[in-house]
Amino acid sequence: MGFKTEFNWILKLTIRQGIDKNILEENKTYEFYKKEHIVYPLDLPIELVDEDWIAIGQVIILEYTVGGGHTNGKYKVLEIYPKDKRRCLQ
């Protein structure tokens, strides 16, 4: 018995999961949803990446809940990288 839990220091999101890189703003808070059980560090800067593994900024996870096969949470954007400074992390 048991369940799979993932520990992650990168927040990888698609539009459905809570990221629209065209409207992200620094110092704003957004919600996210993942279909897995994922544990994130709280109040520490981590990379925000899109579905192609491109780092588009730095965020902090403010809160999250895990259960029922998914993870819900809130993140705050600390920095949005200029397009010429974005890099692939995969």
Backbone as JSON Lines, residues from 0, in Angstrom:
{"i":0,"aa":"M","n":[0.84,-1.19,0.0],"ca":[0.0,0.0,0.0],"c":[0.87,1.24,0.0]}
{"i":1,"aa":"G","n":[0.31,2.3,-0.49],"ca":[1.03,3.56,-0.51],"c":[0.62,4.38,-1.7]}
{"i":2,"aa":"F","n":[1.27,5.5,-1.84],"ca":[1.02,6.35,-2.99],"c":[2.31,7.06,-3.38]}
{"i":3,"aa":"K","n":[2.38,7.44,-4.61],"ca":[3.56,8.1,-5.15],"c":[3.53,9.58,-4.77]}
{"i":4,"aa":"T","n":[4.64,10.07,-4.22],"ca":[4.81,11.48,-3.91],"c":[6.09,11.96,-4.55]}
{"i":5,"aa":"E","n":[6.04,13.11,-5.18],"ca":[7.2,13.69,-5.85],"c":[7.63,14.95,-5.09]}
{"i":6,"aa":"F","n":[8.94,15.12,-4.9],"ca":[9.5,16.33,-4.32],"c":[10.09,17.15,-5.46]}
{"i":7,"aa":"N","n":[9.71,18.41,-5.55],"ca":[10.09,19.18,-6.72],"c":[10.57,20.58,-6.34]}
{"i":8,"aa":"W","n":[11.67,21.01,-6.97],"ca":[12.23,22.34,-6.77],"c":[12.05,23.19,-8.03]}
{"i":9,"aa":"I","n":[11.19,22.75,-8.92],"ca":[10.83,23.5,-10.13],"c":[9.31,23.43,-10.24]}
{"i":10,"aa":"L","n":[8.69,24.56,-10.57],"ca":[7.24,24.57,-10.8],"c":[7.03,24.59,-12.31]}
{"i":11,"aa":"K","n":[6.66,23.43,-12.87],"ca":[6.42,23.29,-14.3],"c":[4.92,23.29,-14.54]}
{"i":12,"aa":"L","n":[4.45,24.28,-15.3],"ca":[3.01,24.43,-15.52],"c":[2.66,24.61,-16.99]}
{"i":13,"aa":"T","n":[1.46,24.17,-17.33],"ca":[0.86,24.46,-18.62],"c":[-0.23,25.51,-18.39]}
{"i":14,"aa":"I","n":[-0.84,25.99,-19.44],"ca":[-1.92,26.97,-19.29],"c":[-3.04,26.39,-18.43]}
{"i":15,"aa":"R","n":[-3.4,25.14,-18.65],"ca":[-4.46,24.49,-17.86],"c":[-4.11,24.39,-16.38]}
{"i":16,"aa":"Q","n":[-2.84,24.3,-16.08],"ca":[-2.41,24.12,-14.69],"c":[-2.2,25.44,-13.95]}
{"i":17,"aa":"G","n":[-2.24,26.57,-14.66],"ca":[-2.16,27.84,-13.96],"c":[-1.08,28.79,-14.4]}
{"i":18,"aa":"I","n":[-0.67,28.71,-15.67],"ca":[0.33,29.66,-16.17],"c":[-0.09,30.18,-17.54]}
{"i":19,"aa":"D","n":[-0.07,31.47,-17.68],"ca":[-0.18,32.11,-19.0],"c":[0.96,33.11,-19.05]}
{"i":20,"aa":"K","n":[2.07,32.68,-19.66],"ca":[3.29,33.48,-19.63],"c":[3.13,34.84,-20.29]}
{"i":21,"aa":"N","n":[2.05,35.03,-21.04],"ca":[1.82,36.32,-21.69],"c":[1.19,37.35,-20.76]}
{"i":22,"aa":"I","n":[0.62,36.9,-19.64],"ca":[-0.01,37.85,-18.72],"c":[0.58,37.83,-17.31]}
{"i":23,"aa":"L","n":[1.63,37.03,-17.1],"ca":[2.27,37.0,-15.78],"c":[2.83,38.36,-15.42]}
{"i":24,"aa":"E","n":[2.7,38.73,-14.15],"ca":[3.25,39.99,-13.66],"c":[4.04,39.73,-12.39]}
{"i":25,"aa":"E","n":[5.13,40.44,-12.24],"ca":[5.93,40.32,-11.03],"c":[5.14,40.82,-9.83]}
{"i":26,"aa":"N","n":[5.37,40.19,-8.68],"ca":[4.74,40.51,-7.4],"c":[3.25,40.2,-7.35]}
{"i":27,"aa":"K","n":[2.74,39.43,-8.32],"ca":[1.34,39.0,-8.29],"c":[1.29,37.53,-7.9]}
{"i":28,"aa":"T","n":[0.16,37.13,-7.36],"ca":[-0.06,35.76,-6.91],"c":[-1.02,35.05,-7.86]}
{"i":29,"aa":"Y","n":[-0.71,33.8,-8.16],"ca":[-1.52,32.98,-9.07],"c":[-1.75,31.62,-8.44]}
{"i":30,"aa":"E","n":[-2.77,30.93,-8.9],"ca":[-3.08,29.58,-8.43],"c":[-2.57,28.55,-9.43]}
{"i":31,"aa":"F","n":[-2.27,27.35,-8.94],"ca":[-1.87,26.26,-9.82],"c":[-2.54,24.96,-9.39]}
{"i":32,"aa":"Y","n":[-2.57,24.01,-10.32],"ca":[-3.17,22.7,-10.11],"c":[-2.32,21.65,-10.81]}
{"i":33,"aa":"K","n":[-1.98,20.58,-10.11],"ca":[-1.23,19.47,-10.7],"c":[-1.99,18.19,-10.4]}
{"i":34,"aa":"K","n":[-1.93,17.22,-11.33],"ca":[-2.65,15.96,-11.16],"c":[-1.84,14.9,-10.42]}
{"i":35,"aa":"E","n":[-0.83,15.3,-9.71],"ca":[-0.01,14.37,-8.94],"c":[0.12,14.89,-7.52]}
{"i":36,"aa":"H","n":[0.65,14.05,-6.65],"ca":[1.01,14.49,-5.3],"c":[2.43,15.04,-5.38]}
{"i":37,"aa":"I","n":[2.59,16.33,-5.18],"ca":[3.9,16.96,-5.28],"c":[4.15,17.82,-4.05]}
{"i":38,"aa":"V","n":[5.35,17.7,-3.51],"ca":[5.77,18.49,-2.36],"c":[6.74,19.56,-2.86]}
{"i":39,"aa":"Y","n":[6.46,20.81,-2.51],"ca":[7.29,21.95,-2.92],"c":[7.86,22.64,-1.69]}
{"i":40,"aa":"P","n":[9.02,23.29,-1.83],"ca":[9.51,24.11,-0.72],"c":[8.65,25.37,-0.62]}
{"i":41,"aa":"L","n":[8.37,25.8,0.6],"ca":[7.59,27.02,0.8],"c":[8.52,28.21,1.03]}
{"i":42,"aa":"D","n":[8.15,29.35,0.46],"ca":[8.84,30.62,0.69],"c":[10.32,30.62,0.3]}
{"i":43,"aa":"L","n":[10.69,29.77,-0.65],"ca":[12.04,29.76,-1.21],"c":[11.95,29.94,-2.71]}
{"i":44,"aa":"P","n":[12.82,30.74,-3.32],"ca":[12.76,30.94,-4.78],"c":[13.03,29.65,-5.54]}
{"i":45,"aa":"I","n":[12.16,29.36,-6.51],"ca":[12.35,28.23,-7.42],"c":[12.04,28.7,-8.84]}
{"i":46,"aa":"E","n":[12.46,27.92,-9.81],"ca":[12.24,28.26,-11.21],"c":[10.8,27.94,-11.62]}
{"i":47,"aa":"L","n":[10.22,28.8,-12.42],"ca":[8.93,28.57,-13.07],"c":[9.22,28.25,-14.52]}
{"i":48,"aa":"V","n":[8.8,27.06,-14.97],"ca":[9.05,26.65,-16.35],"c":[7.73,26.33,-17.05]}
{"i":49,"aa":"D","n":[7.74,26.49,-18.38],"ca":[6.55,26.19,-19.16],"c":[6.57,24.74,-19.62]}
{"i":50,"aa":"E","n":[5.6,24.37,-20.44],"ca":[5.46,22.97,-20.88],"c":[6.64,22.49,-21.71]}
{"i":51,"aa":"D","n":[7.46,23.42,-22.24],"ca":[8.65,23.06,-23.03],"c":[9.93,23.09,-22.2]}
{"i":52,"aa":"W","n":[9.8,23.21,-20.89],"ca":[10.91,23.27,-19.94],"c":[11.74,24.55,-20.09]}
{"i":53,"aa":"I","n":[11.14,25.61,-20.59],"ca":[11.83,26.9,-20.69],"c":[11.6,27.66,-19.39]}
{"i":54,"aa":"A","n":[12.68,28.05,-18.72],"ca":[12.58,28.83,-17.49],"c":[12.14,30.25,-17.84]}
{"i":55,"aa":"I","n":[10.98,30.63,-17.34],"ca":[10.45,31.95,-17.68],"c":[10.49,32.92,-16.5]}
{"i":56,"aa":"G","n":[10.85,32.41,-15.33],"ca":[10.95,33.3,-14.19],"c":[11.23,32.56,-12.9]}
{"i":57,"aa":"Q","n":[11.18,33.33,-11.83],"ca":[11.41,32.78,-10.5],"c":[10.2,33.09,-9.64]}
{"i":58,"aa":"V","n":[9.78,32.09,-8.86],"ca":[8.58,32.22,-8.03],"c":[8.86,31.67,-6.64]}
{"i":59,"aa":"I","n":[7.93,31.95,-5.72],"ca":[7.91,31.25,-4.44],"c":[6.52,30.62,-4.3]}
{"i":60,"aa":"I","n":[6.5,29.42,-3.76],"ca":[5.24,28.76,-3.45],"c":[4.78,29.3,-2.1]}
{"i":61,"aa":"L","n":[3.6,29.88,-2.07],"ca":[3.07,30.44,-0.83],"c":[2.34,29.4,0.01]}
{"i":62,"aa":"E","n":[1.61,28.53,-0.68],"ca":[0.86,27.47,0.01],"c":[0.46,26.42,-1.0]}
{"i":63,"aa":"Y","n":[0.21,25.22,-0.5],"ca":[-0.33,24.16,-1.35],"c":[-0.96,23.09,-0.48]}
{"i":64,"aa":"T","n":[-1.86,22.33,-1.09],"ca":[-2.46,21.18,-0.42],"c":[-2.31,19.97,-1.35]}
{"i":65,"aa":"V","n":[-2.11,18.83,-0.73],"ca":[-1.91,17.58,-1.47],"c":[-2.95,16.59,-0.99]}
{"i":66,"aa":"G","n":[-3.62,15.94,-1.94],"ca":[-4.58,14.91,-1.58],"c":[-5.52,14.6,-2.71]}
{"i":67,"aa":"G","n":[-6.12,13.44,-2.65],"ca":[-7.07,13.05,-3.68],"c":[-6.47,12.92,-5.07]}
{"i":68,"aa":"G","n":[-5.17,12.67,-5.13],"ca":[-4.51,12.5,-6.43],"c":[-4.09,13.78,-7.1]}
{"i":69,"aa":"H","n":[-4.13,14.92,-6.4],"ca":[-3.71,16.17,-7.01],"c":[-3.12,17.13,-5.98]}
{"i":70,"aa":"T","n":[-2.53,18.2,-6.5],"ca":[-1.93,19.25,-5.67],"c":[-2.48,20.59,-6.15]}
{"i":71,"aa":"N","n":[-2.99,21.38,-5.23],"ca":[-3.46,22.74,-5.51],"c":[-2.6,23.71,-4.72]}
{"i":72,"aa":"G","n":[-2.33,24.88,-5.28],"ca":[-1.54,25.83,-4.52],"c":[-1.56,27.23,-5.09]}
{"i":73,"aa":"K","n":[-0.79,28.09,-4.44],"ca":[-0.63,29.48,-4.87],"c":[0.86,29.79,-4.95]}
{"i":74,"aa":"Y","n":[1.24,30.55,-5.99],"ca":[2.62,30.99,-6.14],"c":[2.66,32.48,-6.43]}
{"i":75,"aa":"K","n":[3.75,33.1,-6.03],"ca":[3.97,34.53,-6.27],"c":[5.16,34.67,-7.2]}
{"i":76,"aa":"V","n":[5.0,35.49,-8.24],"ca":[6.07,35.72,-9.2],"c":[7.05,36.74,-8.63]}
{"i":77,"aa":"L","n":[8.3,36.33,-8.48],"ca":[9.34,37.23,-8.01],"c":[10.0,37.98,-9.16]}
{"i":78,"aa":"E","n":[10.25,37.24,-10.25],"ca":[10.95,37.81,-11.39],"c":[10.5,37.12,-12.67]}
{"i":79,"aa":"I","n":[10.32,37.89,-13.72],"ca":[10.06,37.34,-15.05],"c":[11.31,37.61,-15.87]}
{"i":80,"aa":"Y","n":[11.88,36.54,-16.42],"ca":[13.11,36.69,-17.19],"c":[12.81,37.33,-18.54]}
{"i":81,"aa":"P","n":[13.69,38.22,-19.01],"ca":[13.54,38.75,-20.37],"c":[13.65,37.58,-21.36]}
{"i":82,"aa":"K","n":[13.0,37.7,-22.48],"ca":[12.97,36.59,-23.45],"c":[14.36,36.14,-23.88]}
{"i":83,"aa":"D","n":[15.3,37.06,-23.96],"ca":[16.66,36.68,-24.38],"c":[17.46,36.01,-23.26]}
{"i":84,"aa":"K","n":[16.94,35.97,-22.04],"ca":[17.63,35.33,-20.92],"c":[16.98,34.0,-20.51]}
{"i":85,"aa":"R","n":[15.9,33.62,-21.15],"ca":[15.21,32.36,-20.83],"c":[16.02,31.2,-21.39]}
{"i":86,"aa":"R","n":[16.01,30.08,-20.64],"ca":[16.81,28.92,-21.06],"c":[16.03,27.64,-20.79]}
{"i":87,"aa":"C","n":[16.39,26.61,-21.52],"ca":[15.77,25.31,-21.36],"c":[16.45,24.57,-20.21]}
{"i":88,"aa":"L","n":[15.65,24.0,-19.31],"ca":[16.2,23.29,-18.16],"c":[16.19,21.78,-18.32]}
{"i":89,"aa":"Q","n":[15.82,21.29,-19.47],"ca":[15.8,19.84,-19.65],"c":[16.96,19.39,-20.48]}
